[in-house]
Amino acid sequence: MTGDFPLPRRVRANGIELSVHEQGSGPPLILLHGFPELAYSWRHQLPALAAAGYRAIAPDQRGYGGSDKPDGVAEYTVQKLIGDVLGLMQACGIEKSLFAGHDWGALLLWHMALSHADRIAGMIVLNVPFYASPADDPIRLMRERLGPNFYIVNFQDSDEADRRFAEDVPHFFDIMMRRHQVTRARFDQLPAEKKVLSLLAAIDRKESGGELLLTPAEREVFVRAFEAGGFSGPINWYRNWSHNWQSYRKLPQIVEVPTLFIGAVDDVIVSPQHIEAMKPRVRDLELHMIEDCGHWTQQEQPQLVNALMLDWLKRRFPV
C-alpha cells in the first residue's frame, strides 16, 4: 500500500474472511467501496475521519482484493453482502454504525436501509441515489431500453467481460479510472445510442479522453489486486440484480435513515432525474452536488468530499 493507508487485518465474517483496513477510534464508520474498486478507494478518507475522532473501517468486500472470493453467482446476493457487513460489525464489537458507500457500496447501503435500518446510525451515500423498485424486472427493462451492449446487461449474458478485463488489467484501469472524460452538458447533447455505456467497447479503445486519475503507485495497488483476484467475483454482484429486485420489491420503498448524499455533476451514469426522484423517498436527506467531478468522487475530489462528510458528521453525529 502507499502513503498513510493502514495495513489490512483478516476478519472472519459470515463464513468468509474479509481484508479490513482500520484507522482511528471513537464512533465507528464503515466505508463500502464499489466496482471496480477496493478499500483502498477510501485512502483519502480514512486518515481524515480518524483525525476527526471516528473509527474508520474499510473492508475489501466479498470478491475483491484480499478478501475471500467464493465461486458461484449465488454467493454474491444482496443477502450475502449484507451478511458480510453484519458479520464484520459483530467481529468488531459494533451494534450500530455510521456508514459511507460509493457506487455498489451505495446500492448496498440503500438495501440495508430498507431491511436493517436499526443497524445504521446514519449514512453518507456517494453518487448512486435511491431507486425505488420498479414493477418489472430491472434487467428486462435495461435490456429493452438500453440493449445488449449496456454493461449491466452484458454482464448477465456471458463471462466475456470477466475474461477480457483480465487480459490487460493495467489498460483496464487506465481506461476506467479517469477524470474530465465528459461533462454533463456535453453528454446531454449526445444522441441516445452514444449514451449507452459499454465497458467492452471502452476497453477496445487504445486511449480515452480526459486525464488519468491514479498516480503510478496508486494504479499499481488496483492492478495487483485485480490481476490476482480477477473480475468474476465483482461482476457476480451484478448478476444478482434480478434476484435482489425480487427479494426487496415488496418492502416499503422509503428510507428513514439520516442520509447525506454527495453527487457529482459530471457523473453521467446517474441522471439529474434519478436524483430528483430520490428526494421524496428519503425522509432525512441532505444533498450536495460537486462540480467538475465524475464518477470516482472520493478519489477525484477528496478534500471537498472529506469537508462535506466531516461537516455533516460533526453536526449530526458529533464525537
C-alpha positions in Angstrom: 0.0 0.0 0.0 1.0 3.6 -0.3 1.1 6.6 1.9 -0.7 6.5 5.3 -3.2 3.8 4.3 -3.3 1.3 7.2 -2.2 -2.3 6.7 -5.0 -4.9 6.5 -6.1 -7.4 9.0 -8.2 -10.5 8.4 -11.6 -10.7 9.9 -13.9 -13.7 9.9 -17.5 -12.6 8.9 -20.5 -14.5 7.6 -18.4 -17.6 6.8 -15.7 -15.9 4.8 -12.6 -13.8 5.6 -12.5 -10.1 4.8 -9.4 -8.0 4.5 -10.1 -4.9 6.6 -8.3 -1.6 7.0 -9.0 0.4 10.1 -7.8 3.7 11.5 -8.8 5.8 14.5 -11.1 5.3 17.5 -14.4 6.7 18.5 -17.8 6.2 16.8 -17.5 3.6 14.1 -17.9 4.5 10.4 -17.8 1.6 7.9 -16.9 2.6 4.3 -18.1 0.3 1.5 -16.4 0.6 -1.9 -17.9 0.0 -5.4 -16.9 -1.6 -8.7 -14.1 -2.0 -9.7 -12.6 -0.7 -6.5 -11.1 -1.7 -3.2 -11.0 -0.5 0.4 -8.0 1.5 -0.9 -10.5 3.7 -2.8 -11.1 5.4 0.7 -7.4 6.1 1.2 -8.1 9.8 1.4 -10.9 9.5 3.8 -9.6 7.1 6.5 -6.9 9.4 7.9 -9.2 12.4 7.8 -12.0 10.6 9.6 -9.6 9.2 12.2 -8.1 12.6 12.8 -11.6 13.9 13.4 -12.3 11.3 16.1 -14.0 8.5 14.2 -13.2 4.8 13.9 -12.9 4.4 10.2 -13.2 0.8 8.9 -12.9 -0.1 5.2 -13.2 -3.7 4.0 -12.3 -5.2 0.7 -15.8 -6.5 0.0 -16.6 -10.1 -1.0 -14.9 -11.0 -4.2 -12.4 -8.1 -4.0 -8.8 -7.5 -3.1 -7.5 -9.5 -0.1 -11.0 -10.8 0.8 -12.3 -14.3 0.0 -13.8 -14.9 -3.4 -16.2 -17.8 -3.2 -17.3 -19.4 -6.5 -20.8 -19.1 -8.0 -23.2 -16.3 -8.7 -25.4 -17.3 -5.7 -22.5 -16.4 -3.4 -23.0 -12.7 -4.2 -26.7 -12.0 -3.5 -27.5 -8.9 -1.5 -28.3 -11.1 1.4 -24.8 -12.5 1.4 -23.3 -9.0 1.0 -25.3 -7.5 3.9 -24.5 -10.6 5.9 -20.8 -9.8 5.4 -21.3 -6.3 6.8 -23.3 -7.5 9.8 -20.6 -10.2 10.4 -17.9 -7.5 10.2 -19.8 -5.4 12.8 -20.1 -8.4 15.1 -16.4 -9.2 14.8 -15.6 -5.6 15.6 -18.0 -5.4 18.5 -20.3 -2.9 16.8 -24.0 -2.9 17.4 -24.9 0.2 15.3 -22.6 2.1 13.0 -22.3 5.1 10.7 -21.7 4.1 7.1 -20.4 5.6 3.8 -20.9 3.9 0.4 -19.9 4.6 -3.1 -21.2 3.0 -6.3 -22.1 -0.6 -5.4 -21.4 0.3 -1.8 -24.1 2.9 -2.1 -26.6 0.4 -3.5 -25.8 -2.0 -0.7 -26.5 0.7 1.8 -29.8 1.5 0.3 -30.8 -2.2 0.6 -29.6 -2.2 4.2 -31.6 0.9 4.9 -34.8 -1.0 3.8 -34.1 -4.2 5.7 -31.7 -3.4 8.6 -32.2 0.3 9.4 -31.8 -0.5 13.1 -28.1 -1.2 12.5 -27.4 2.1 10.7 -27.0 5.3 12.7 -26.6 7.4 9.6 -25.1 7.0 6.2 -23.2 9.0 3.6 -24.0 7.9 0.0 -21.8 8.9 -2.9 -23.0 9.1 -6.5 -25.8 6.5 -6.6 -29.2 7.7 -5.5 -32.0 5.6 -4.1 -34.0 3.8 -6.8 -37.4 2.6 -5.8 -38.1 -1.0 -7.0 -39.8 -0.9 -10.4 -42.9 -3.0 -11.2 -41.0 -5.2 -13.6 -37.6 -7.0 -13.6 -35.0 -4.2 -14.0 -32.7 -6.4 -16.1 -35.6 -6.9 -18.6 -36.2 -3.2 -18.6 -32.5 -2.4 -19.2 -32.3 -4.9 -22.0 -35.4 -3.4 -23.6 -34.3 0.2 -23.3 -30.5 0.1 -23.5 -29.8 -3.1 -25.5 -27.4 -6.0 -25.1 -24.3 -3.9 -25.1 -25.1 -1.9 -22.0 -22.6 -3.2 -19.4 -25.0 -4.4 -16.8 -27.0 -6.4 -19.4 -23.8 -7.7 -21.0 -22.7 -9.0 -17.6 -25.8 -11.2 -17.4 -25.3 -12.9 -20.8 -21.7 -14.3 -20.7 -18.3 -14.2 -19.0 -16.8 -12.2 -21.8 -16.3 -9.2 -19.6 -14.6 -11.3 -16.8 -12.1 -12.6 -19.4 -11.4 -9.5 -21.4 -11.0 -7.2 -18.4 -8.4 -9.6 -17.0 -6.4 -9.8 -20.3 -4.8 -6.4 -19.7 -5.6 -5.1 -16.2 -3.3 -2.0 -16.4 -5.1 -0.9 -19.6 -8.5 -1.6 -18.0 -7.7 0.9 -15.2 -6.1 3.4 -17.5 -9.4 3.5 -19.4 -11.8 3.2 -16.5 -10.4 5.5 -13.8 -10.1 8.9 -15.4 -11.3 12.4 -14.7 -12.7 15.0 -17.1 -13.8 12.4 -19.7 -17.1 14.1 -20.5 -19.1 16.9 -18.9 -22.8 16.6 -18.2 -23.6 19.4 -20.7 -21.7 17.6 -23.5 -23.2 14.2 -22.6 -26.7 15.5 -22.7 -26.2 16.6 -26.3 -25.1 13.2 -27.5 -27.6 11.0 -29.5 -29.3 8.2 -27.5 -27.2 5.4 -29.0 -24.0 7.2 -27.9 -25.2 7.3 -24.3 -25.3 3.5 -23.8 -22.3 2.6 -21.7 -20.4 -0.4 -23.0 -17.4 -1.3 -21.0 -16.2 -3.8 -23.6 -16.3 -1.1 -26.2 -14.5 1.2 -23.8 -11.5 -1.1 -23.3 -11.3 -1.7 -27.1 -10.0 1.9 -27.3 -6.3 2.4 -27.2 -6.7 5.7 -25.5 -9.5 7.6 -23.8 -10.4 11.2 -23.2 -9.7 13.1 -20.0 -6.8 12.5 -17.6 -5.5 9.6 -15.7 -6.9 9.7 -12.1 -4.4 7.5 -10.4 -0.7 8.0 -9.8 1.6 5.2 -10.9 1.8 3.9 -7.3 -2.0 4.0 -6.8 -2.6 2.3 -10.1 -0.3 -0.5 -9.1 -2.4 -1.2 -6.0 -5.5 -1.7 -8.1 -3.7 -3.6 -10.9 -2.0 -6.1 -8.4 -5.3 -6.8 -6.7 -7.3 -7.5 -9.9 -4.5 -9.4 -11.6 -4.5 -11.7 -8.5 -8.3 -11.9 -7.9 -9.8 -11.4 -11.3 -13.2 -9.8 -12.1 -15.7 -12.7 -11.8 -16.5 -12.1 -8.1 -17.1 -8.4 -8.5 -19.2 -8.9 -11.7 -21.2 -11.6 -9.9 -22.7 -8.7 -7.8 -24.4 -7.5 -11.0 -25.6 -11.0 -11.9 -27.8 -11.0 -8.9 -29.6 -7.8 -9.9 -32.9 -9.6 -10.7 -32.7 -11.7 -7.6 -32.1 -8.6 -5.4 -35.1 -6.9 -7.0 -37.3 -9.9 -6.4 -36.2 -10.0 -2.8 -36.8 -6.4 -2.0 -39.5 -5.1 -4.2 -42.3 -5.7 -1.7 -40.6 -3.8 1.1 -41.8 -0.2 1.7 -39.7 1.9 -0.6 -39.0 4.6 2.0 -35.7 5.3 3.7 -35.9 6.6 7.2 -32.1 6.6 8.0 -30.5 10.0 8.2 -28.6 10.4 4.9 -26.0 12.7 3.4 -26.0 12.3 -0.4 -22.9 13.6 -2.3 -23.4 13.6 -6.1 -21.1 14.6 -9.0 -22.4 16.8 -11.7 -20.4 15.1 -14.4 -21.2 11.5 -13.3 -23.1 10.6 -16.5 -24.1 7.2 -15.2 -26.6 8.9 -13.0 -29.2 11.4 -14.4 -30.4 14.5 -12.5 -33.9 13.0 -12.8 -32.8 10.0 -10.8 -31.6 12.3 -8.0 -34.8 14.3 -8.0 -36.9 11.1 -7.8 -35.0 10.1 -4.7 -35.9 13.2 -2.7 -39.4 12.3 -1.6 -38.4 8.7 -0.6 -35.5 9.6 1.7 -37.1 11.2 4.7 -34.0 12.8 6.3 -31.9 13.8 3.3 -29.1 16.4 2.9 -27.8 16.7 -0.7 -24.7 18.2 -2.2 -23.6 18.2 -5.8 -19.9 18.6 -6.6 -19.0 20.5 -9.8 -16.1 19.4 -12.0 -16.3 15.8 -10.8 -17.2 12.5 -12.4 -18.0 9.0 -11.0 -14.9 8.4 -8.8 -15.9 11.2 -6.4 -14.0 10.4 -3.3 -10.8 9.9 -5.4 -11.4 12.8 -7.7 -12.3 15.5 -5.2 -11.0 14.1 -1.8 -10.6 17.3 0.0 -14.1 18.5 -0.8 -15.7 15.1 -0.1 -13.9 15.0 3.3 -15.1 18.5 4.1 -18.7 17.6 3.3 -18.6 14.3 5.2 -17.0 15.9 8.3 -19.3 18.9 8.4 -22.4 16.6 8.3 -20.9 14.1 10.8 -20.0 16.9 13.3 -23.5 18.4 13.1 -25.4 15.1 13.2 -23.2 12.6 14.9 -20.5 14.6 16.9 -17.7 12.8 18.6 
